[in-house]
């Protein structure tokens, strides 16, 4: 197992895979998720210099995440050249939004390097799996556009060969015991005998990385508008943080602390304002280190929110829904293939317009929530559903029986 940039979602996947197939003798090489551009190009050098003896063994199968430069590593370690490779793609480098910091010539060059590594990986892999159809579709389209940019002309069959070796196999979800949801003394909305919830604070959750590509400016605009709507709500902002974070989070923290917001005129004009005076309350703030505490928070929340500029599977959203949350998501990226339209709001690049669309959809969801609406069913993402497909893939690519 080669994980070249072992971010939380990558680790989540590989550790579950190891746990689900304990009869396999696993050898795991994983690199810390730091210095992205360096990791993408240097991971074979690091592994070759530090783990040459380990890599020189005879393996039945190499499973590599898409950032691992398997093509180069196979050249450095001849025994690996004859070992089948299953490439697992959590993301692709063709559908990331460019921040202002990524528009320099150097950054564009780094992006091209990552795209080429992905191309070579796909060409040398025996099988390729993507975590969503959206990921697969944008990756293949990106590869075609990449080849079209080059001065040499390439046969379209090159990408067709990659497509024929590709499938969609989602990252399975860890199980949740939803019977513990809203335990006594922790309920955020009390249900009546009719199944309807009594009025109370709506618990909203935003649980993504604190980075530009997760749409913090759109989140800030939404929170500012919502605080004037009259909907009694608490907003929890959790997720992994890094040394440098977008300034929008500082503004959002001030907003939640002070209960200040922009003028409600936009809500009034859209017919969304309420007569109920209420400031949006601050809930949990910052990364939740302990997994048990995080799961407890998920089961205490009512609505999970995405303002993402990109999402290839959306594990944070799926986990929250599996724990009982109702989703509030843009009608783009991976979400339309996972959720019905009633959970999706119309996306706008302009944060102010997007905030209006989010509030409008949230008020619909709030009515469903108070009527006792059940969260989306996600059986298709459970290990119970996906285990047989993973087993079949491992056997087919390795040629070994489990």
C-alpha positions as CSV (number, residue, x, y, z in Angstrom):
1,X,0.0,0.0,0.0
2,X,1.5,3.3,-1.2
3,X,0.0,6.5,0.1
4,X,2.2,9.4,-1.1
5,X,0.1,12.2,0.6
6,X,-1.5,10.5,3.6
7,X,-4.3,13.1,4.2
8,X,-7.1,12.3,6.6
9,X,-9.4,10.9,3.9
10,X,-6.6,8.8,2.4
11,X,-5.7,7.4,5.8
12,X,-9.4,6.8,6.6
13,X,-9.7,4.6,3.4
14,X,-6.5,2.6,3.7
15,X,-6.9,1.9,7.4
16,X,-10.5,0.6,6.9
17,X,-9.2,-1.5,3.9
18,X,-6.6,-3.1,6.1
19,X,-9.2,-3.8,8.9
20,X,-11.7,-5.3,6.5
21,X,-9.2,-7.7,5.0
22,X,-7.1,-8.9,7.9
23,X,-6.0,-12.0,6.1
24,X,-3.9,-10.0,3.7
25,X,-0.3,-9.4,4.8
26,X,-0.1,-5.7,4.3
27,X,3.1,-3.6,3.8
28,X,2.2,0.1,4.1
29,X,4.3,3.0,3.1
30,X,2.7,6.4,3.8
31,X,4.1,9.9,3.7
32,X,2.9,12.8,5.8
33,X,0.6,15.2,4.0
34,X,3.0,18.2,3.8
35,X,4.7,20.1,1.0
36,X,2.3,18.9,-1.7
37,X,4.3,19.7,-4.9
38,X,7.4,18.2,-3.4
39,X,5.6,15.0,-2.3
40,X,4.1,14.5,-5.7
41,X,7.5,14.4,-7.5
42,X,9.8,13.1,-4.7
43,X,7.8,10.3,-3.2
44,X,9.6,7.6,-5.2
45,X,12.9,9.0,-4.3
46,X,12.0,9.0,-0.6
47,X,10.7,5.5,-0.7
48,X,13.6,4.2,-2.8
49,X,16.2,5.8,-0.4
50,X,14.5,4.8,2.8
51,X,12.7,1.5,2.1
52,X,14.7,-0.1,-0.8
53,X,14.9,-3.5,0.9
54,X,11.2,-3.5,1.7
55,X,10.3,-2.6,-1.9
56,X,12.6,-5.3,-3.3
57,X,10.4,-8.1,-2.0
58,X,8.0,-10.1,-4.2
59,X,4.5,-8.6,-3.8
60,X,1.2,-10.0,-5.2
61,X,-0.2,-6.5,-5.7
62,X,0.7,-2.8,-5.3
63,X,-2.2,-0.6,-4.2
64,X,-1.3,3.1,-4.8
65,X,-3.2,6.3,-4.3
66,X,-3.1,8.5,-7.3
67,X,-0.4,10.9,-6.0
68,X,2.1,8.0,-5.6
69,X,4.5,8.2,-8.6
70,X,4.3,4.4,-9.3
71,X,5.7,4.7,-12.8
72,X,9.0,6.1,-11.5
73,X,9.1,3.7,-8.6
74,X,8.7,0.7,-10.9
75,X,11.7,2.0,-12.8
76,X,13.8,2.3,-9.7
77,X,12.7,-1.1,-8.3
78,X,12.7,-3.7,-11.1
79,X,10.8,-6.3,-9.2
80,X,7.8,-3.9,-8.9
81,X,7.7,-3.5,-12.7
82,X,6.2,-7.0,-12.9
83,X,3.8,-6.5,-10.0
84,X,0.2,-5.6,-10.9
85,X,-0.9,-2.1,-9.8
86,X,-4.3,-1.0,-8.5
87,X,-4.5,2.8,-8.7
88,X,-7.0,4.3,-6.3
89,X,-8.0,7.9,-7.0
90,X,-9.4,10.0,-4.2
91,X,-9.1,13.1,-6.4
92,X,-7.6,14.4,-9.6
93,X,-5.5,17.4,-10.4
94,X,-7.7,18.7,-13.2
95,X,-10.7,19.9,-11.3
96,X,-9.2,21.9,-8.5
97,X,-10.1,25.6,-8.4
98,X,-7.2,28.0,-8.6
99,X,-6.7,30.4,-5.7
100,X,-4.8,33.6,-6.2
101,X,-1.8,32.0,-4.6
102,X,-1.8,29.3,-7.3
103,X,-1.7,31.5,-10.4
104,X,2.0,32.0,-10.7
105,X,4.0,30.4,-13.4
106,X,5.7,28.2,-10.7
107,X,2.4,27.0,-9.4
108,X,1.1,26.2,-12.8
109,X,4.2,24.2,-13.5
110,X,3.7,22.3,-10.3
111,X,0.1,21.5,-11.3
112,X,1.3,20.2,-14.7
113,X,3.9,18.0,-12.9
114,X,1.1,16.5,-10.8
115,X,-1.1,16.0,-13.8
116,X,1.7,14.2,-15.7
117,X,2.4,11.9,-12.7
118,X,-1.3,11.0,-12.7
119,X,-1.2,10.3,-16.5
120,X,1.8,8.0,-16.1
121,X,0.2,6.2,-13.2
122,X,-2.9,5.5,-15.2
123,X,-0.9,4.2,-18.1
124,X,1.1,1.7,-16.0
125,X,-1.8,0.6,-13.7
126,X,-3.5,-2.7,-14.2
127,X,-6.8,-1.3,-12.8
128,X,-8.0,2.2,-11.8
129,X,-10.7,3.0,-9.4
130,X,-12.3,6.4,-8.7
131,X,-14.3,7.3,-5.6
132,X,-17.1,8.8,-7.6
133,X,-18.3,9.1,-11.2
134,X,-17.7,12.8,-11.0
135,X,-14.1,12.2,-10.2
136,X,-13.7,9.7,-13.0
137,X,-15.5,12.0,-15.5
138,X,-13.4,15.1,-14.7
139,X,-10.2,13.1,-14.6
140,X,-10.7,11.6,-18.1
141,X,-11.8,14.9,-19.5
142,X,-8.8,16.5,-18.0
143,X,-6.4,13.9,-19.4
144,X,-7.9,14.5,-22.9
145,X,-7.4,18.3,-22.6
146,X,-3.9,17.8,-21.3
147,X,-2.8,15.7,-24.3
148,X,-4.4,18.2,-26.7
149,X,-2.2,21.0,-25.3
150,X,1.1,19.2,-26.2
151,X,3.0,19.9,-29.4
152,X,3.0,16.2,-30.3
153,X,-0.2,14.6,-31.3
154,X,-1.5,11.5,-29.5
155,X,-4.0,8.9,-30.5
156,X,-7.3,9.2,-28.7
157,X,-7.1,5.5,-28.0
158,X,-4.5,6.3,-25.3
159,X,-7.2,7.7,-23.0
160,X,-9.7,5.2,-24.1
161,X,-7.4,2.4,-22.8
162,X,-7.3,4.2,-19.4
163,X,-11.1,4.5,-19.4
164,X,-11.6,0.8,-20.1
165,X,-9.4,-0.1,-17.1
166,X,-11.4,2.4,-14.9
167,X,-14.4,1.9,-12.6
168,X,-16.1,3.7,-9.7
169,X,-15.6,2.3,-6.2
170,X,-16.5,4.7,-3.4
171,X,-14.7,5.0,-0.1
172,X,-16.9,3.0,2.3
173,X,-18.2,4.7,5.4
174,X,-17.4,3.6,8.9
175,X,-20.6,2.5,10.7
176,X,-22.5,4.7,13.1
177,X,-24.8,3.6,15.9
178,X,-27.6,6.2,15.2
179,X,-29.6,4.9,18.2
180,X,-27.3,7.1,20.3
181,X,-28.3,10.2,18.3
182,X,-29.7,13.0,20.4
183,X,-29.2,11.2,23.6
184,X,-31.1,12.5,26.7
185,X,-29.8,15.8,27.8
186,X,-28.1,16.4,24.5
187,X,-31.1,16.7,22.2
188,X,-31.1,19.7,19.9
189,X,-34.7,19.4,18.9
190,X,-37.2,17.3,20.9
191,X,-39.6,15.1,19.0
192,X,-43.3,15.0,19.9
193,X,-45.5,11.9,19.9
194,X,-46.5,12.7,16.3
195,X,-42.8,12.5,15.2
196,X,-42.6,16.3,14.7
197,X,-39.8,18.2,16.4
198,X,-40.6,21.0,18.8
199,X,-39.1,24.4,18.2
200,X,-35.5,24.7,19.3
201,X,-32.1,25.6,18.1
202,X,-31.3,24.2,14.7
203,X,-27.8,22.7,14.9
204,X,-25.8,23.5,11.7
205,X,-22.5,21.9,11.0
206,X,-19.7,22.9,8.6
207,X,-17.0,20.2,8.8
208,X,-14.5,20.7,6.1
209,X,-10.8,21.6,5.7
210,X,-10.2,25.3,6.5
211,X,-8.9,26.1,3.1
212,X,-9.8,28.2,0.0
213,X,-11.2,25.3,-2.0
214,X,-13.9,24.6,0.6
215,X,-15.5,28.0,0.0
216,X,-15.0,30.0,3.3
217,X,-16.1,33.3,1.6
218,X,-19.4,31.6,0.7
219,X,-19.7,30.3,4.2
220,X,-19.2,33.7,5.7
221,X,-21.8,35.3,3.4
222,X,-24.3,32.6,4.3
223,X,-23.7,32.9,8.1
224,X,-24.0,36.7,7.9
225,X,-27.4,36.5,6.0
226,X,-28.7,33.7,8.2
227,X,-28.0,35.6,11.4
228,X,-30.7,38.1,10.3
229,X,-33.3,35.5,9.2
230,X,-34.8,34.8,12.6
231,X,-34.1,31.1,12.4
232,X,-32.9,30.0,15.9
233,X,-29.7,28.2,15.1
234,X,-26.2,27.3,16.3
235,X,-23.4,27.0,13.8
236,X,-20.5,24.6,14.4
237,X,-17.4,25.2,12.4
238,X,-15.0,22.2,12.6
239,X,-12.6,20.5,10.3
240,X,-8.8,20.2,9.8
241,X,-6.9,23.5,10.1
242,X,-3.5,24.5,8.8
243,X,-0.9,27.1,9.6
244,X,-2.3,29.5,7.0
245,X,-6.1,29.8,6.9
246,X,-8.3,32.1,4.8
247,X,-9.1,35.4,6.3
248,X,-12.8,34.6,6.1
249,X,-12.6,32.4,9.1
250,X,-11.4,35.3,11.3
251,X,-14.4,37.4,10.0
252,X,-16.7,34.5,10.7
253,X,-15.5,34.1,14.2
254,X,-16.1,37.8,14.9
255,X,-19.6,37.5,13.4
256,X,-20.5,34.6,15.6
257,X,-19.0,36.1,18.7
258,X,-20.6,39.5,18.3
259,X,-23.9,38.4,16.8
260,X,-23.4,41.1,14.1
261,X,-24.5,40.8,10.5
262,X,-25.1,42.6,7.3
263,X,-28.4,44.4,6.6
264,X,-31.4,42.1,6.3
265,X,-32.6,44.0,3.3
266,X,-31.6,41.2,0.9
267,X,-33.6,38.7,2.9
268,X,-36.6,41.0,3.0
269,X,-36.4,41.6,-0.7
270,X,-36.3,37.8,-1.4
271,X,-39.2,37.2,1.0
272,X,-37.1,35.1,3.3
273,X,-36.9,37.2,6.5
274,X,-38.6,36.1,9.6
275,X,-40.3,38.0,12.5
276,X,-38.4,35.9,15.0
277,X,-35.4,38.0,16.3
278,X,-32.4,35.8,16.8
279,X,-28.7,36.0,16.4
280,X,-26.8,33.1,15.0
281,X,-25.1,31.4,17.9
282,X,-21.5,30.1,17.9
283,X,-21.2,26.4,18.5
284,X,-18.1,24.2,18.4
285,X,-15.1,26.0,16.8
286,X,-12.0,24.3,15.5
287,X,-10.7,20.8,14.7
288,X,-12.1,18.0,16.9
289,X,-9.1,15.8,17.6
290,X,-10.9,12.9,19.3
291,X,-12.9,10.8,17.0
292,X,-15.4,9.8,19.6
293,X,-16.0,13.4,20.4
294,X,-16.4,14.2,16.7
295,X,-18.9,11.4,16.1
296,X,-20.8,12.6,19.1
297,X,-21.0,16.1,17.6
298,X,-22.2,14.7,14.3
299,X,-25.1,12.9,16.1
300,X,-26.0,16.1,17.9
301,X,-26.3,18.2,14.7
302,X,-29.3,18.5,12.4
303,X,-28.0,19.9,9.1
304,X,-24.6,19.5,7.5
305,X,-23.5,22.2,5.1
306,X,-21.2,22.4,2.1
307,X,-19.9,25.5,0.4
308,X,-17.2,23.6,-1.4
309,X,-15.6,24.7,-4.6
310,X,-14.6,21.1,-5.2
311,X,-15.5,17.8,-3.7
312,X,-14.8,14.4,-5.3
313,X,-16.7,12.2,-2.8
314,X,-17.5,14.4,0.2
315,X,-16.7,12.0,3.0
316,X,-17.3,14.7,5.6
317,X,-20.9,15.2,4.3
318,X,-21.6,11.5,3.9
319,X,-20.4,10.7,7.5
320,X,-22.6,13.5,8.9
321,X,-25.6,12.2,6.9
322,X,-24.9,8.6,8.1
323,X,-25.0,10.0,11.6
324,X,-28.4,11.5,11.0
325,X,-27.9,15.0,9.6
326,X,-29.9,16.5,6.7
327,X,-27.7,17.9,4.0
328,X,-27.5,21.4,2.5
329,X,-25.4,21.1,-0.6
330,X,-24.7,22.9,-3.9
331,X,-26.3,21.4,-7.0
332,X,-22.9,20.7,-8.5
333,X,-19.7,18.7,-8.1
334,X,-20.3,15.1,-6.8
335,X,-23.5,15.9,-4.8
336,X,-26.1,15.5,-7.6
337,X,-25.1,11.8,-8.1
338,X,-25.5,11.2,-4.3
339,X,-28.5,13.2,-3.2
340,X,-32.0,14.1,-4.3
341,X,-32.6,17.6,-5.6
342,X,-34.5,18.6,-2.4
343,X,-31.2,18.7,-0.5
344,X,-29.4,20.9,-3.1
345,X,-29.3,24.7,-3.5
346,X,-28.6,26.6,-6.7
347,X,-24.9,27.4,-6.7
348,X,-23.7,31.0,-7.6
349,X,-20.1,32.1,-7.8
350,X,-21.0,35.4,-6.1
351,X,-21.1,34.7,-2.4
352,X,-24.0,37.1,-1.7
353,X,-26.3,35.5,-4.3
354,X,-25.2,32.1,-3.2
355,X,-26.1,33.0,0.4
356,X,-29.6,33.8,-0.6
357,X,-30.0,30.4,-2.4
358,X,-28.6,28.6,0.7
359,X,-31.0,30.3,3.1
360,X,-33.9,29.6,0.8
361,X,-33.1,25.9,0.7
362,X,-32.3,25.8,4.4
363,X,-35.7,27.1,5.3
364,X,-37.3,24.3,3.2
365,X,-35.0,21.8,5.0
366,X,-35.9,23.3,8.4
367,X,-39.6,22.7,7.7
368,X,-38.8,19.1,6.8
369,X,-36.7,18.7,9.9
370,X,-39.4,20.0,12.2
371,X,-41.8,17.6,10.5
372,X,-39.5,14.7,11.5
373,X,-37.9,14.1,8.0
374,X,-35.5,11.2,7.9
375,X,-32.0,11.8,6.5
376,X,-30.9,10.4,3.1
377,X,-30.3,6.7,3.0
378,X,-26.7,5.9,2.3
379,X,-26.6,2.1,2.2
380,X,-24.7,2.2,-1.1
381,X,-21.7,3.6,0.8
382,X,-21.5,1.1,3.6
383,X,-19.0,-1.8,3.9
384,X,-21.9,-4.2,4.0
385,X,-22.7,-3.1,0.4
386,X,-19.2,-2.6,-0.9
387,X,-17.1,-5.3,0.8
388,X,-17.8,-7.9,-2.0
389,X,-16.9,-5.4,-4.7
390,X,-13.6,-4.6,-2.9
391,X,-12.8,-8.3,-2.5
392,X,-13.5,-9.0,-6.1
393,X,-11.3,-6.1,-7.2
394,X,-8.4,-7.3,-5.0
395,X,-8.7,-10.9,-6.4
396,X,-9.1,-9.8,-10.0
397,X,-6.1,-7.4,-10.0
398,X,-3.7,-9.6,-7.9
399,X,-4.7,-12.9,-9.4
400,X,-4.8,-14.3,-5.9
401,X,-7.7,-15.8,-3.9
402,X,-8.7,-14.2,-0.6
